[in-house]
Amino acid sequence: MSLRKQAKDRLFRLVFGKSALPPGLVEINYYFRFYGPIRFRSEKQEDGSIVAISENFRYGSIITQVQRLEELDAKVVDAILTAFEVPSVYAKKAGVHRVGSEEYAFA
């Protein structure tokens, strides 16, 4: 996680307190209840990196890139949280996780 993002997350918690929840948590919950999981396709690049691109996100595209396949799930979750402007410190509360074994989808 970048230093800038960590500072922004800490500032949010300092200003609004530990009990305040970001509005994005409500939005992400609403999205998954009404639209279902977000599906991704992964593409291997010429330089060996892997790019994951959302296929059915209703508000545009979510794209992330990793060097190793083991990092992909964590980066996709972080990209989803970023799309909804949810600070990474609320990742557990957001509960975004991979669903299903056949398709690459998160809810």
C-alpha positions as CSV (number, residue, x, y, z in Angstrom):
1,M,0.0,0.0,0.0
2,S,1.4,3.4,-0.9
3,L,2.5,5.9,1.7
4,R,0.0,8.4,0.4
5,K,-2.9,6.0,0.8
6,Q,-1.8,5.1,4.3
7,A,-1.7,8.7,5.3
8,K,-5.1,9.4,3.8
9,D,-6.6,6.4,5.7
10,R,-5.1,7.6,9.0
11,L,-6.3,11.2,8.4
12,F,-9.8,9.9,7.7
13,R,-9.8,7.9,11.0
14,L,-8.3,10.9,12.9
15,V,-10.9,13.4,11.6
16,F,-14.0,11.2,11.8
17,G,-13.0,8.9,14.7
18,K,-12.8,5.1,14.8
19,S,-16.5,4.6,14.9
20,A,-17.3,6.7,11.8
21,L,-17.9,4.6,8.7
22,P,-17.1,5.9,5.2
23,P,-20.1,6.3,2.9
24,G,-18.5,3.9,0.4
25,L,-19.2,1.0,2.8
26,V,-22.9,1.5,2.3
27,E,-22.5,1.9,-1.4
28,I,-20.4,-1.3,-1.8
29,N,-23.0,-3.3,0.3
30,Y,-25.8,-1.9,-1.9
31,Y,-24.0,-2.7,-5.1
32,F,-23.3,-6.3,-4.2
33,R,-26.8,-6.9,-2.9
34,F,-28.5,-5.6,-6.1
35,Y,-26.0,-6.3,-8.9
36,G,-24.2,-9.4,-7.6
37,P,-20.5,-10.1,-7.9
38,I,-18.0,-8.2,-10.1
39,R,-16.4,-10.6,-12.6
40,F,-12.8,-10.1,-13.8
41,R,-10.7,-11.5,-16.6
42,S,-7.0,-11.7,-16.3
43,E,-4.6,-11.2,-19.1
44,K,-0.9,-12.0,-19.2
45,Q,1.2,-9.1,-20.6
46,E,4.4,-9.3,-22.6
47,D,6.5,-8.2,-19.7
48,G,5.2,-11.2,-17.6
49,S,2.8,-9.1,-15.5
50,I,-0.9,-9.9,-15.1
51,V,-3.7,-7.4,-15.6
52,A,-7.1,-8.0,-14.2
53,I,-10.0,-6.1,-15.8
54,S,-13.6,-6.0,-14.6
55,E,-16.2,-7.3,-17.0
56,N,-19.5,-6.3,-15.5
57,F,-18.9,-3.3,-13.2
58,R,-21.8,-0.9,-13.8
59,Y,-19.9,2.3,-13.1
60,G,-17.0,1.9,-15.6
61,S,-14.0,-0.5,-15.3
62,I,-11.8,-1.7,-12.5
63,I,-8.3,-2.5,-13.6
64,T,-5.3,-3.6,-11.6
65,Q,-1.9,-5.1,-12.4
66,V,0.5,-7.5,-10.5
67,Q,3.8,-9.2,-11.1
68,R,2.9,-12.5,-9.5
69,L,-0.3,-14.5,-9.6
70,E,-0.3,-14.9,-5.8
71,E,-0.8,-11.2,-5.4
72,L,-3.8,-10.9,-7.7
73,D,-6.7,-11.5,-5.2
74,A,-5.4,-8.9,-2.8
75,K,-4.9,-6.4,-5.5
76,V,-8.3,-6.9,-7.0
77,V,-9.9,-6.5,-3.5
78,D,-7.9,-3.3,-3.0
79,A,-9.0,-2.0,-6.5
80,I,-12.7,-2.7,-5.7
81,L,-12.3,-0.8,-2.4
82,T,-10.7,2.1,-4.2
83,A,-13.5,2.2,-6.8
84,F,-15.9,2.7,-4.0
85,E,-13.6,5.1,-2.1
86,V,-13.4,2.8,0.9
87,P,-10.1,3.2,2.9
88,S,-8.2,0.0,3.1
89,V,-8.5,0.0,6.9
90,Y,-12.1,-1.0,6.4
91,A,-11.3,-4.0,4.2
92,K,-12.6,-6.4,6.8
93,K,-15.8,-4.5,7.3
94,A,-16.4,-4.3,3.6
95,G,-16.1,-8.1,3.4
96,V,-15.1,-8.2,-0.3
97,H,-13.9,-11.7,-1.1
98,R,-13.6,-14.1,-4.0
99,V,-16.7,-16.1,-4.8
100,G,-17.0,-19.3,-6.7
101,S,-14.1,-21.5,-8.0
102,E,-15.0,-21.6,-11.7
103,E,-15.2,-17.9,-12.5
104,Y,-13.0,-15.1,-11.2
105,A,-15.6,-13.0,-9.3
106,F,-15.7,-11.0,-6.1
107,A,-18.6,-10.0,-3.9
